[in-house]
Amino acid sequence: MAKKRPQTKAGRTTAMKVSDGNVPVVGAREPCPCGSGRRYKACHGREAAQAMTELVQRPFEGLPGECDWVALRELVPAATVELHLKGGLPKGVPSVTLATVLPMAWPALRRDNGTVLLGLQNDTASGDLSRDLADVLKRALEAEPGTPVAAQRVPADGPRLQDLLDPAGAFAPVVHDGFEFWLEDAENSSPEVAASLERANEAAIPTARLSGVEAAYWCRTPEKNHLRWVMPHPEEQLLDALSRLHAAGNSALGEGTRLVGSFRAHGLVVPVWDLPSTVEAEDVEKPAAEFAERLAEALASNAPLTPEERRARGGLTNRQVTLS
């Protein structure tokens, strides 16, 4: 149990005062960096929460590949995407690559050769993930080669990814079997680094992106496989359409598969199917494309839901959760 902080007569602590701009971003349950001995969430984290910018429900809205941004943030263990900046790359920066996660959970890394890796799966300092990532990206472009970039508080009026990335640039995720992309020369890494890489690879759930539809990701788990499909449609309209298909028996992706529900992530709905453990990613390519056609027809319908469709909708929404 943490020790109580010494109190002044006014009831305020005598711990070292740290300005908001100098308080590093830490986990909520980690010791507060001000030295008080209390957990961050009970100390400066409380102040940070009060000062947090308003939560942006769809931080990737307007970016090419919004659905894939959400998938890489929430679903995919190991993937990379080449990013395209407005006005091109700065001098001395050969490329900028978005990565699902980086070693030591670094927000970004400037490699020795000048390339930039931007980590997507990190805790953020504000309610706007796009602004947090843009701040890290800007500082990574200016960092010395060979250095990681730490997280920090982000100005409320700072740029967002939508301000920095080329809206015409392609967003083409590459899913990897492991995290060898962390290293420029993985084959010649030290035994310690190789062992760390092996542990990370063993913990990653095998995942593949379908090629015939957008932002649909197959994954393998010990008991069954799944397809998780990030969709851009308005939530109410999408749930109505899924309910129509489910009530008609047209929501499956083949024999032994089942639409089991959905979850929300960053303002979008992600339907989830259970698949038999024998069903691989390539096995659902055709069924997924056929489902996309059925879904398009259901989305176009404005007819009121039938009693059976309303019951189906209730079942789907009862199994819906939200990921912030």
Backbone torsions as a table, in degrees:
resi	resn	phi	psi	omega
1	MET	NA	133.5	-176.6
2	ALA	-67.6	145.5	177.3
3	LYS	-70.7	149.7	176.0
4	LYS	-70.3	144.6	179.2
5	ARG	-78.9	145.2	176.6
6	PRO	-63.0	141.0	-175.7
7	GLN	-110.6	145.4	170.7
8	THR	-87.4	172.9	179.8
9	LYS	-62.6	-26.7	-179.6
10	ALA	-82.7	-1.7	178.0
11	GLY	88.6	3.5	179.9
12	ARG	-94.8	155.0	-177.9
13	THR	-78.1	155.9	176.6
14	THR	-101.5	13.0	178.0
15	ALA	-64.8	157.1	-178.7
16	MET	-56.3	130.8	179.3
17	LYS	-80.2	130.8	178.9
18	VAL	-124.1	126.3	179.9
19	SER	-69.1	155.5	-179.0
20	ASP	-55.5	-38.0	-177.1
21	GLY	-68.1	-18.9	-177.6
22	ASN	-104.7	-4.2	179.9
23	VAL	-79.8	115.6	-179.7
24	PRO	-70.4	157.5	178.2
25	VAL	-79.8	124.7	-179.5
26	VAL	-133.3	170.5	176.7
27	GLY	-67.4	151.2	-175.7
28	ALA	-60.5	-31.3	-176.3
29	ARG	-97.7	2.4	178.7
30	GLU	-83.4	160.0	177.3
31	PRO	-59.6	139.0	179.1
32	CYS	-66.5	134.5	-177.6
33	PRO	-69.2	-5.2	178.5
34	CYS	-76.5	-10.3	178.3
35	GLY	89.6	13.0	-176.9
36	SER	-73.1	-22.2	-175.4
37	GLY	90.3	-5.5	178.6
38	ARG	-95.2	160.5	175.3
39	ARG	-66.7	150.0	-175.5
40	TYR	-56.9	-40.0	-175.6
41	LYS	-66.9	-22.4	-179.5
42	ALA	-98.0	1.4	-177.3
43	CYS	-124.1	-112.2	-179.1
44	HIS	-67.4	-21.4	177.4
45	GLY	-63.6	-30.8	177.5
46	ARG	-67.2	-41.4	177.5
47	GLU	-66.0	-38.7	-179.7
48	ALA	-64.7	-39.3	-179.8
49	ALA	-64.0	-38.5	179.6
50	GLN	-68.7	-31.0	-178.0
51	ALA	-91.7	-1.5	-176.1
52	MET	-60.4	140.2	176.2
53	THR	-65.2	156.7	-179.7
54	GLU	-57.2	137.3	-176.1
55	LEU	-63.5	126.8	176.0
56	VAL	-91.6	114.0	-173.5
57	GLN	-67.6	-36.5	-179.8
58	ARG	-123.6	79.3	-174.7
59	PRO	-65.8	-22.0	-176.7
60	PHE	-101.3	7.4	-178.9
61	GLU	-60.7	133.4	179.8
62	GLY	93.3	-13.2	177.0
63	LEU	-85.1	146.4	171.8
64	PRO	-58.7	133.5	177.3
65	GLY	74.3	36.8	-178.3
66	GLU	-52.4	-43.3	-177.8
67	CYS	-64.3	-37.7	178.0
68	ASP	-71.3	-33.1	173.9
69	TRP	-57.5	-45.1	180.0
70	VAL	-64.3	-43.6	-179.4
71	ALA	-62.0	-43.6	-179.1
72	LEU	-69.5	-29.1	177.5
73	ARG	-72.9	-38.1	-169.0
74	GLU	-113.4	-22.8	-167.3
75	LEU	-118.5	-31.6	-165.6
76	VAL	-102.9	126.1	-179.0
77	PRO	-70.0	-48.9	-171.5
78	ALA	-134.8	110.6	178.2
79	ALA	-158.1	157.2	177.6
80	THR	-136.4	155.2	176.8
81	VAL	-144.5	132.3	174.0
82	GLU	-75.4	129.5	179.5
83	LEU	-100.8	148.1	-179.5
84	HIS	-117.2	123.9	-176.7
85	LEU	-93.8	148.7	173.0
86	LYS	-62.2	130.9	179.4
87	GLY	81.3	2.0	178.5
88	GLY	86.8	179.0	-176.9
89	LEU	-80.6	142.5	175.1
90	PRO	-65.0	159.3	177.9
91	LYS	-60.7	133.8	178.5
92	GLY	88.3	1.2	178.3
93	VAL	-116.4	97.9	-177.2
94	PRO	-64.7	-32.9	-177.8
95	SER	-162.7	159.5	173.4
96	VAL	-126.1	124.5	-176.1
97	THR	-124.7	128.7	172.1
98	LEU	-82.3	132.7	178.3
99	ALA	-125.1	144.0	179.2
100	THR	-57.6	-46.0	-179.5
101	VAL	-151.6	151.7	-179.4
102	LEU	-118.7	163.3	178.6
103	PRO	-56.3	143.0	179.2
104	MET	60.8	17.4	-177.9
105	ALA	57.0	31.5	177.1
106	TRP	-60.1	138.6	175.0
107	PRO	-64.8	-33.6	178.3
108	ALA	-160.6	164.6	-179.1
109	LEU	-145.7	129.7	171.4
110	ARG	-100.9	112.0	-176.7
111	ARG	-72.5	167.0	179.5
112	ASP	-58.1	-33.8	-178.5
113	ASN	-84.2	4.4	176.2
114	GLY	95.2	-12.7	179.2
115	THR	-67.4	154.9	-177.9
116	VAL	-116.5	132.3	171.2
117	LEU	-112.8	126.8	-179.8
118	LEU	-111.2	121.0	-179.1
119	GLY	-84.3	134.8	-176.4
120	LEU	-97.3	-34.0	-174.3
121	GLN	-93.5	75.8	-179.7
122	ASN	-134.5	155.8	170.1
123	ASP	-65.2	147.3	-177.6
124	THR	-116.5	156.8	-173.1
125	ALA	-91.7	-11.9	-176.8
126	SER	-137.6	-173.0	177.6
127	GLY	-87.8	3.9	-178.4
128	ASP	-122.1	97.8	-178.6
129	LEU	-60.4	-36.0	179.4
130	SER	-63.1	-41.2	179.8
131	ARG	-68.7	-39.5	178.9
132	ASP	-62.3	-45.2	-179.5
133	LEU	-67.1	-36.7	178.6
134	ALA	-64.5	-39.3	178.9
135	ASP	-63.8	-44.7	178.3
136	VAL	-62.7	-42.3	-179.6
137	LEU	-62.1	-44.7	179.5
138	LYS	-59.2	-43.5	-178.6
139	ARG	-71.2	-30.6	177.4
140	ALA	-68.0	-36.2	179.4
141	LEU	-65.9	-24.5	-178.2
142	GLU	-102.2	-4.1	-176.7
143	ALA	-72.5	157.7	174.9
144	GLU	-69.0	139.0	176.7
145	PRO	-55.3	140.4	178.7
146	GLY	88.5	15.4	-177.1
147	THR	-128.0	143.2	171.7
148	PRO	-80.0	163.3	179.7
149	VAL	-115.7	125.7	-178.5
150	ALA	-85.7	159.0	175.3
151	ALA	-79.0	157.1	177.3
152	GLN	-157.7	170.6	176.3
153	ARG	-63.8	143.8	-174.6
154	VAL	-111.2	132.2	177.1
155	PRO	-59.1	139.7	-177.7
156	ALA	-64.5	-21.6	-179.2
157	ASP	-105.2	15.7	-179.8
158	GLY	-71.5	166.5	-179.4
159	PRO	-68.9	160.7	176.0
160	ARG	-113.5	169.9	177.9
161	LEU	-56.6	-35.7	-179.9
162	GLN	-62.0	-22.7	178.6
163	ASP	-84.4	-22.9	-172.8
164	LEU	-103.5	-30.0	-174.2
165	LEU	-94.0	146.2	179.8
166	ASP	-72.3	117.6	-178.4
167	PRO	-65.8	-16.7	179.1
168	ALA	-94.3	-3.7	-178.1
169	GLY	-74.9	142.8	178.6
170	ALA	-70.2	150.3	175.7
171	PHE	-124.9	98.2	-172.0
172	ALA	-122.4	92.6	-178.9
173	PRO	-65.1	142.0	172.6
174	VAL	-116.6	114.6	-180.0
175	VAL	-86.9	132.4	-177.6
176	HIS	-109.1	153.9	175.6
177	ASP	-73.1	-25.4	-179.2
178	GLY	-154.0	-164.6	-172.1
179	PHE	-106.6	27.0	177.8
180	GLU	-59.8	-22.1	179.0
181	PHE	-65.0	-13.5	175.6
182	TRP	-61.5	-31.8	-170.0
183	LEU	-110.9	143.9	176.5
184	GLU	-74.2	-28.1	-179.8
185	ASP	-140.1	73.8	-174.3
186	ALA	-63.1	-32.8	-176.4
187	GLU	-66.6	-27.1	-178.0
188	ASN	-109.2	25.8	179.7
189	SER	-75.7	161.5	-179.8
190	SER	-67.9	161.2	178.5
191	PRO	-57.8	-37.3	-179.6
192	GLU	-65.9	-44.8	179.3
193	VAL	-66.5	-40.6	179.0
194	ALA	-61.4	-40.8	179.7
195	ALA	-66.6	-41.3	178.5
196	SER	-63.7	-41.6	179.1
197	LEU	-63.9	-40.0	179.4
198	GLU	-63.4	-41.1	178.5
199	ARG	-63.6	-41.2	179.2
200	ALA	-64.6	-41.7	-179.5
201	ASN	-65.1	-37.9	-179.0
202	GLU	-66.7	-28.5	-178.2
203	ALA	-83.7	-13.0	-175.9
204	ALA	-79.3	132.9	176.4
205	ILE	-76.8	126.4	177.7
206	PRO	-55.9	127.4	-172.8
207	THR	-139.3	146.6	176.3
208	ALA	-144.1	144.4	177.4
209	ARG	-94.7	129.3	176.9
210	LEU	-67.4	146.3	-177.0
211	SER	-94.2	-20.1	-173.6
212	GLY	-90.5	-15.3	178.2
213	VAL	-134.8	164.6	-175.9
214	GLU	-87.5	134.9	167.6
215	ALA	59.5	34.5	174.1
216	ALA	-108.3	127.4	-173.0
217	TYR	-126.5	120.8	173.5
218	TRP	-83.8	144.3	174.2
219	CYS	-146.0	153.7	-179.9
220	ARG	-107.7	130.5	173.7
221	THR	-124.4	165.8	-173.2
222	PRO	-55.7	-39.4	-174.0
223	GLU	-96.5	-32.8	-179.1
224	LYS	-157.1	167.5	175.8
225	ASN	-101.8	166.9	-177.6
226	HIS	-140.0	156.1	165.5
227	LEU	-121.8	126.0	179.1
228	ARG	-120.7	122.6	-166.6
229	TRP	-125.2	110.3	179.4
230	VAL	-80.8	124.4	-174.5
231	MET	-119.1	144.5	-173.9
232	PRO	-90.4	-3.6	-171.9
233	HIS	-72.6	151.4	175.0
234	PRO	-54.2	139.8	-170.6
235	GLU	-57.0	-50.7	-176.1
236	GLU	-63.2	-42.0	179.4
237	GLN	-64.7	-41.1	-179.6
238	LEU	-67.1	-43.1	-179.5
239	LEU	-65.0	-37.0	175.5
240	ASP	-61.9	-45.6	-178.2
241	ALA	-64.0	-44.2	178.0
242	LEU	-62.1	-37.2	179.6
243	SER	-65.8	-40.2	177.7
244	ARG	-60.4	-46.0	-178.7
245	LEU	-67.4	-40.0	-177.6
246	HIS	-65.6	-43.4	-179.7
247	ALA	-65.7	-30.4	-179.9
248	ALA	-86.7	-0.4	-179.1
249	GLY	76.0	23.1	-176.9
250	ASN	-114.4	21.2	-176.5
251	SER	-98.1	-5.5	-178.3
252	ALA	-80.9	168.4	178.5
253	LEU	-116.7	32.0	-179.3
254	GLY	123.7	176.5	-176.5
255	GLU	-62.3	132.2	178.1
256	GLY	81.6	0.1	179.3
257	THR	-100.2	158.4	-176.3
258	ARG	-155.2	132.2	170.9
259	LEU	-74.6	114.8	-172.6
260	VAL	-104.0	-8.9	-179.4
261	GLY	150.6	-158.5	-178.7
262	SER	-158.6	168.1	171.3
263	PHE	-140.6	160.2	177.5
264	ARG	-99.3	140.5	175.8
265	ALA	-146.8	119.0	176.2
266	HIS	53.2	42.6	173.8
267	GLY	85.1	0.1	179.6
268	LEU	-118.6	156.7	179.7
269	VAL	-98.4	137.7	-177.3
270	VAL	-123.1	94.1	174.4
271	PRO	-64.7	148.2	-176.9
272	VAL	-129.0	132.9	174.9
273	TRP	-114.7	139.3	167.6
274	ASP	-85.0	137.2	179.3
275	LEU	-126.2	146.4	173.1
276	PRO	-58.5	152.0	-177.5
277	SER	-64.2	-16.0	178.9
278	THR	-85.8	-10.0	-176.6
279	VAL	-86.0	118.4	179.4
280	GLU	-95.2	173.7	-178.1
281	ALA	-58.8	-43.5	-178.0
282	GLU	-65.6	-23.4	-179.5
283	ASP	-71.7	-22.2	-178.2
284	VAL	-104.4	4.1	178.4
285	GLU	-59.8	-53.6	-178.7
286	LYS	-67.6	-48.3	177.1
287	PRO	-57.3	-36.2	179.6
288	ALA	-67.8	-41.4	178.2
289	ALA	-63.4	-39.9	178.0
290	GLU	-67.4	-37.3	177.2
291	PHE	-64.8	-38.5	179.6
292	ALA	-59.3	-36.6	178.0
293	GLU	-68.4	-43.3	178.3
294	ARG	-64.0	-38.8	-179.9
295	LEU	-65.0	-40.2	179.4
296	ALA	-59.8	-39.8	178.0
297	GLU	-67.0	-42.4	-179.5
298	ALA	-67.1	-35.1	178.5
299	LEU	-66.2	-28.6	-177.3
300	ALA	-79.6	-10.9	-177.3
301	SER	-81.6	136.3	175.7
302	ASN	-110.4	6.5	-177.8
303	ALA	-68.5	145.1	176.4
304	PRO	-60.4	149.9	178.5
305	LEU	-68.8	140.2	174.2
306	THR	-75.6	166.9	176.2
307	PRO	-55.2	-40.7	178.7
308	GLU	-64.7	-39.4	179.8
309	GLU	-69.5	-35.6	176.9
310	ARG	-66.0	-39.3	176.7
311	ARG	-64.3	-41.0	178.1
312	ALA	-62.8	-39.7	179.1
313	ARG	-65.0	-40.8	177.7
314	GLY	-61.0	-40.0	178.0
315	GLY	-64.8	-39.7	179.9
316	LEU	-69.0	-42.9	-177.8
317	THR	-73.3	-27.4	176.7
318	ASN	-66.7	-21.4	-179.3
319	ARG	-105.1	21.1	-178.1
320	GLN	-100.0	135.6	176.9
321	VAL	-127.2	167.7	-179.1
322	THR	-119.6	130.7	171.8
323	LEU	-105.6	124.7	-178.9
324	SER	-79.3	NA	NA
